[in-house]
């Protein structure tokens, strides 16, 4: 294997705040921390002997977003697009391979985040399910889907 497999998206916690106009247009910001996942693998470098290692990765995402709410009967369909940064950190056990791409942890890169959510508004509260796809500009950070269980308060 010439490329390491990294999984920085696992169980995640986050906060998304924004302002919603009556027209359905929303501007906001988001912050999320993902615990990631541990992946055991065998690494076979171009020069030298292959060895087994465990890659433990996590990520921190933050940025700004715009969205638009479309009413669907008693639900809202929210389409959104965000732009921000991801900081991915990793730990290779039992040893750290000497790779230019993974020499210093954490590494940072820009991302674009299209997403959608189906929300159920009820008075001051709203809840629903959604997803986002983090498209990473930094080749060391893998792109990936993030599913969301959303609970919110409208102020």
Secondary structure, 3 states (H helix, E strand, C coil): CCCCCCECCCCEEEEEEEEECCCCEEEEEEEEEECCEEEEEEECCCCCCCEEEEEEEEEEEEEEEEEEEEEECCEEEEEEEEEEEEEEEEEEECCCCCCCCCCCCCEEEEEEEEEEEEEEEECCEEEEEEEEEEEECCCCCCCEEEEEEEEEECC
